[in-house]
Amino acid sequence: MTLSEKIAQLQQLAPAFYEGSNSAGQITGPLEGMGMTEEMIHHAGSVLGLGGAEEAIAIQDAHIRNHRLSIPLIAMADVIHGYRTIFPVPLALGCSWDMELAKRSAAIAAKEASVAGIHVTFSPMADLTRDPRWGRVMESTGEDPWLNSQYARAFVRGYQGKDLSKEPYKLAACIKHFAAYGAAEGGRDNTVDMSAWMSREYYMPSYRAALDEGCEMVMTAFNTVDGIPASGNRRLMRDLLRDEWGFDGVLISDWGAVKEMIPHGVAEDERECARKAIEAGVDIEMMSPCYVHHLQELVESGEVDEALIDEAVMRILKLKRKLGLFENPHRYADPAVERDILLSDEHRASAQEAAIKSSVLLKNDGILPLSKLAKIALIGPFALSNDLLGPWSCMGDREETVTLSQGMIAIAGQPQVTATGCSVEYMTDLELEAMLAAAREADVIVLALGESSEMSGEAGCRADIRLPGMQLELVKQAKALGKPVAAVLFNGRPLDLHGVLDEADAVLEAWYPGSNGGSAVAELLYGVANPSGRLTMSFPHSVGQVPVYYNGFNTGRPQGAPDAQLRYVSQYLDIPNEPLLPFGFGLSYTDFQYGEAALSANELSVGGKLLVSVRVTNAGRLEGEETVQLYIRDIAGETVRPLRELKAFEKTALMPGESKDIVFEITEEMLRYHHSDLQYKSDPGQFAVMVGANSRDVQELRFILKA
């Protein structure tokens, strides 16, 4: 390959640039805007965001015909929570606490995307998220590093299978956003500043877990790390990711992130961006032209070693070989199979199951489940809305989405359910009166509330995380009618729920539940299914409390300490320190009771194990599933330690009256953490172990780790 051909392999472009694209008529605009020549396009290495199998085949055929060496393209896309069959958003899937479900959702997404001509997905997102103001919390699985790590592994297994080169209908996964993108300052893209210790202890584990599972690619984050944008951060990408962790896969920038070093203020021009990115180890530049415009002159001037370009190209070619593209450039792209499996009944059923298991019952004063005989007024902005897919819904089609009204009518019948809606952020007087008129005639009012998908996701950051004011007014007026009121929430972040949680008799958090979301929520409301989801992000009392998360530190003056003066402690004067709804929280239509927890011994030796056991009983009248959670606290460490950390959980289904002994195993490895010198090890001493239904409602026992 010539130097210019090698450099072109590092360029990723949108389909509009390529011959064979469905949007070929728009090629002039992108060409002019990025200054791309035909030679650059003909030798580019990858494409993102294809529109289906026919376009994928046409673009690939034309590209191979135009490429001097007939090297095929890699096709990549944002297949985040489904391709055509849309599953609940990742934050919702996280609330299922079900790794097999997460794996299956990724496998179905991979199957649909692969027959549509996609080879790589920009998923999973393993960013730890503690700030619900940030729009992209919907794309994460929550605020706990250990649980996020389990999900990262599960998604990678689902996308890639056991052997990407041999298993059919699989995608290469790309973990993102490396690194610490979820710690965006003020909940707004994209400044991050934290210590190396904080990064290692909380933000890095889930990325590392995905790589340990064999994830093929890594995407750089938009944000700064230690004052340097990630795409030009040599210490982060070469020293940590490449050298220390041994990652030898493909590293890709996020959209335009290489060129964004200019507005970040660490590069004067595109030439400097190209030099810094290639020196940092970025293999593919997504949708900015710094590499193709400047790397050749940087090599010829001696400022960049050509070996850096060679190693980047070799990593890309190795991935193409692993994907089998040299033998079969179309891979699994097949319009006939695409038509057969996309949004199939089987895939819809899996998406519906996922939506059921992802929804979280936040409150129930006995009005749920609904009776099929009751007359229901379904009112609010999501009563008739098909905006249930959420951001990053790939090729999902709202017109193919089951709405809540459709789901409820399918169960209870048209005469029993009256649906009247309005917009998300405003309603006319006529709409309000129509909704209240229906409510006056009903036995129970179901309020369908939430955020439009545009209010969440990338660029969906919000300083005020309450529902729009008109929705809170609707809640208030519905409650004034004196009827039982149940609220269903469709949203992509934890919300400040004052005005909803205190007014409604029942609250069900449905998130953005996907293609069959309306059917899933209806089954939960009518008791066809029993809610089993548990929160993986805390819900704050108010935005002034953010970031608020369950595994915080005690501080030197903790609230409630026996010897603390009432005022001079770490506290708010106007709200509690604790979140409104804690991590791990979720209710059921049945009642789970916990017996007294017990330890098998009071001491743990290195190489040994302790057992902690508790009996859980279904004391209600319905079958249900409980998520029993285990937390540990290191009472005194070399650095400060959190008040509790999730270390294990077990989901158990129990019939009415049935009991089960849940047993967890504790080993020394579970007690390790990063010390001030970044060594990862445990300390002998006293530990607390907690077991219960969520991070707040636990029983505590003590044991000693012996040296």
C-alpha positions, 0 to 999 in steps of 0.5 A, spaced: 500 500 500 502 507 498 502 511 504 496 515 501 492 509 501 494 507 508 492 513 511 485 513 507 484 506 511 484 510 517 478 515 515 471 513 516 465 516 512 458 517 512 454 513 506 453 519 502 460 519 500 460 513 497 457 510 490 451 506 491 449 510 497 441 511 497 443 518 498 448 519 493 445 525 490 447 529 496 454 527 495 457 534 493 455 537 500 459 532 504 465 532 499 465 540 499 464 540 507 470 536 508 475 537 502 475 529 500 477 527 493 475 521 490 481 518 491 481 519 498 473 516 498 475 510 494 481 508 499 477 510 505 477 504 510 470 504 513 463 507 513 458 508 518 450 508 518 448 504 512 440 504 511 440 496 510 442 490 506 441 493 499 445 499 500 450 495 504 451 491 498 451 496 493 456 501 496 461 495 498 461 492 491 462 499 488 468 500 493 471 494 491 471 496 484 474 503 485 479 501 490 486 499 487 487 493 492 480 491 492 480 492 500 473 492 503 469 497 507 468 495 514 460 498 516 459 500 523 453 503 526 450 505 533 446 499 534 445 501 541 438 498 544 436 494 538 436 495 530 429 494 527 426 491 533 427 496 539 429 494 546 428 498 552 434 503 553 440 501 556 438 504 563 432 501 563 435 494 561 440 495 567 434 495 572 432 488 570 438 486 573 438 480 568 445 479 564 442 473 560 436 478 558 442 483 556 446 478 552 439 476 548 438 483 547 444 484 544 444 478 540 438 479 537 440 486 535 446 483 532 442 478 528 438 484 525 444 489 524 448 483 521 443 481 515 442 489 514 450 489 512 453 492 519 459 489 521 461 493 528 456 496 533 458 502 537 456 499 543 456 497 549 456 504 553 460 503 559 460 510 562 459 510 570 453 515 571 451 519 577 448 525 574 441 525 571 442 532 568 446 528 563 442 526 557 446 520 556 445 517 562 439 513 558 445 509 554 448 507 561 446 501 565 447 506 572 451 508 577 455 502 580 462 500 577 461 492 579 454 492 576 456 496 570 462 491 569 457 485 569 452 488 563 458 490 559 461 483 559 454 481 557 453 485 552 459 484 548 458 476 549 451 477 546 454 482 540 460 478 538 458 470 541 464 466 543 468 467 536 466 472 532 470 469 526 466 463 526 459 464 529 454 467 524 450 473 525 454 477 530 457 484 530 464 486 533 463 490 539 466 497 541 466 499 548 465 507 549 466 512 551 474 511 553 474 514 558 470 517 564 465 520 559 459 519 564 463 524 569 461 530 565 462 537 569 455 540 571 451 534 567 453 537 560 458 535 555 464 535 555 469 537 561 471 531 566 476 532 571 478 527 576 483 524 580 487 518 577 485 514 584 477 516 582 478 514 575 481 507 577 476 505 582 470 507 579 470 509 572 475 504 569 472 497 571 467 497 566 471 498 560 476 493 562 471 488 563 468 489 556 476 488 554 477 482 558 471 479 555 474 480 548 471 486 545 474 488 539 474 496 539 474 502 543 471 509 542 475 515 544 470 520 549 469 527 547 471 529 554 478 531 557 481 527 561 487 530 566 486 536 561 487 533 555 481 531 550 481 523 550 482 523 542 489 526 543 491 523 550 497 519 549 497 517 556 490 515 556 490 511 550 497 508 549 500 508 556 494 505 559 489 502 554 495 499 549 501 498 554 498 497 561 492 493 559 494 490 553 489 492 548 491 491 541 484 492 537 482 498 533 481 505 537 476 509 533 474 517 535 467 519 536 464 523 531 469 529 529 472 528 536 479 529 533 478 536 530 474 538 536 481 538 539 481 545 536 475 548 540 478 544 546 484 549 545 489 544 545 491 544 537 491 550 533 489 547 526 487 540 523 495 538 522 496 539 529 490 535 531 492 529 526 499 529 529 496 528 536 491 523 535 496 518 531 501 519 536 495 517 542 494 511 538 487 513 534 486 508 528 480 511 525 478 518 525 470 518 524 467 524 520 473 529 520 479 529 515 485 531 519 488 524 517 487 524 510 489 532 509 495 532 513 498 525 515 502 524 509 506 531 510 507 530 517 510 523 515 514 526 509 517 532 514 519 527 519 514 529 525 510 523 525 513 516 524 510 512 518 510 506 523 505 509 527 500 509 521 502 502 519 500 499 526 494 503 525 492 500 518 494 493 521 489 493 526 484 495 521 486 490 516 486 484 522 479 486 524 477 486 517 480 479 516 477 476 523 470 479 520 471 475 514 470 481 509 476 479 504 473 472 503 466 475 503 465 482 503 458 482 504 458 478 510 451 476 512 448 482 508 441 479 505 435 483 503 431 477 503 433 474 510 433 482 512 425 482 510 424 475 514 427 477 521 427 484 522 421 486 527 419 478 527 414 476 532 420 472 536 424 478 536 418 483 538 416 478 544 423 478 547 423 486 547 416 485 550 419 481 556 425 486 556 420 491 557 416 488 563 423 486 567 426 493 566 420 497 569 420 499 576 414 500 581 416 506 585 409 506 589 403 502 590 398 504 595 394 498 593 390 501 586 395 496 582 394 491 579 388 494 575 381 490 574 379 489 567 372 491 569 374 497 572 373 503 567 380 507 566 381 514 563 388 514 560 390 521 559 397 525 558 402 526 553 404 518 552 396 516 552 396 515 545 404 517 543 408 512 539 414 516 542 416 510 546 423 508 543 427 513 546 434 516 543 439 512 539 433 507 536 437 506 530 432 503 524 426 503 529 420 506 526 415 509 531 409 507 526 411 500 528 411 501 536 405 499 540 402 505 544 400 504 551 393 505 549 393 499 544 396 495 549 391 496 555 385 496 550 388 489 547 387 487 555 381 490 557 377 492 551 375 498 548 369 500 552 373 500 559 379 504 556 378 511 554 385 514 552 385 522 551 392 525 550 396 532 549 403 534 547 409 533 552 410 540 554 404 544 553 396 543 553 390 547 550 384 548 555 380 544 550 385 538 551 385 539 559 378 539 559 377 533 554 382 529 559 379 531 565 372 530 562 374 522 561 377 522 568 370 524 571 367 518 568 372 513 570 373 509 576 381 509 576 385 515 572 392 512 569 396 518 567 401 517 562 407 522 563 414 523 561 420 526 557 419 526 549 425 522 546 428 529 544 429 531 551 434 525 553 440 522 550 446 525 546 445 533 547 439 532 551 442 535 558 437 538 562 438 543 568 431 542 571 429 534 571 422 535 573 417 533 569 414 539 564 410 544 569 403 542 565 404 535 566 405 537 574 399 541 573 395 535 570 397 530 576 394 536 581 388 536 577 387 529 576 388 528 583 383 533 585 377 529 582 378 524 588 379 518 584 385 513 584 391 515 580 396 511 577 402 514 574 406 511 568 413 514 567 416 514 560 423 517 560 431 516 559 433 519 566 432 519 574 427 525 575 425 529 581 419 526 582 416 531 587 409 533 584 408 526 582 410 521 587 407 524 593 400 526 589 399 519 585 397 513 589 401 508 584 407 510 580 410 505 575 417 507 571 417 504 564 423 508 561 423 508 554 420 501 553 421 500 546 417 497 540 412 493 544 413 497 550 405 499 550 404 491 551 409 490 556 406 496 560 399 494 560 401 487 562 404 490 568 398 495 570 393 489 569 397 484 573 398 479 567 406 480 569 408 482 576 413 488 576 420 486 578 425 491 576 430 495 581 433 502 580 440 502 578 441 510 578 438 513 585 432 518 584 434 525 587 430 529 592 432 535 588 437 537 582 441 541 588 443 534 591 446 532 584 450 528 583 447 523 589 449 516 589 448 510 594 456 508 594 458 515 597 463 516 602 462 518 610 465 524 610 469 526 617 463 529 620 457 525 618 450 526 619 447 522 625 454 521 628 453 520 636 458 525 638 456 530 632 453 537 633 447 538 630 449 543 625 456 542 624 456 536 620 455 534 612 448 536 610 443 540 607 439 544 611 433 543 607 433 536 604 435 530 606 442 527 604 439 521 602 436 520 595 428 520 594 429 513 591 435 509 593 439 504 588 436 497 588 429 500 590 423 497 586 416 494 589 412 488 587 405 486 587 407 481 592 410 482 599 417 479 600 419 478 607 427 477 610 429 473 616 435 474 620 441 474 616 447 470 618 455 469 617 458 462 617 464 465 621 466 472 624 473 471 620 475 471 613 482 468 611 486 470 604 484 464 600 478 462 604 471 464 604 465 466 608 458 465 607 452 470 608 445 467 608 438 469 609 431 466 608 426 470 603 419 469 604 413 471 599 408 473 604 403 475 599 398 472 594 402 473 588 408 469 585 413 474 584 421 475 583 425 478 588 432 481 587 436 480 594 442 484 594 449 484 598 453 490 600 460 490 603 463 496 607 471 496 609 470 500 615 477 503 615 482 503 609 488 506 606 484 511 603 477 512 604 472 507 603 464 507 601 459 506 606 457 500 601 458 497 595 454 492 591 458 485 591 453 480 589 446 479 588 441 473 586 434 474 583 429 469 586 422 467 583 417 465 589 410 462 589 405 465 595 408 462 601 414 459 599 421 461 602 428 460 600 435 460 603 439 465 599 447 464 600 452 469 598 460 467 598 465 472 600 472 472 598 478 476 599 478 478 592 471 482 593 475 486 598 480 489 594 480 496 592 485 501 589 490 504 594 493 511 594 499 508 589 494 505 585 495 498 587 489 493 587 489 489 594 485 488 600 487 490 607 486 486 613 481 489 618 474 489 620 468 489 614 461 490 614 456 486 610 449 488 608 444 484 605 437 486 603 432 488 598 436 495 596 441 499 598 438 502 604 433 497 607 439 492 609 441 488 615 448 489 617 453 484 620 461 484 621 467 480 620 474 480 620 479 479 614 485 476 617 492 478 615 
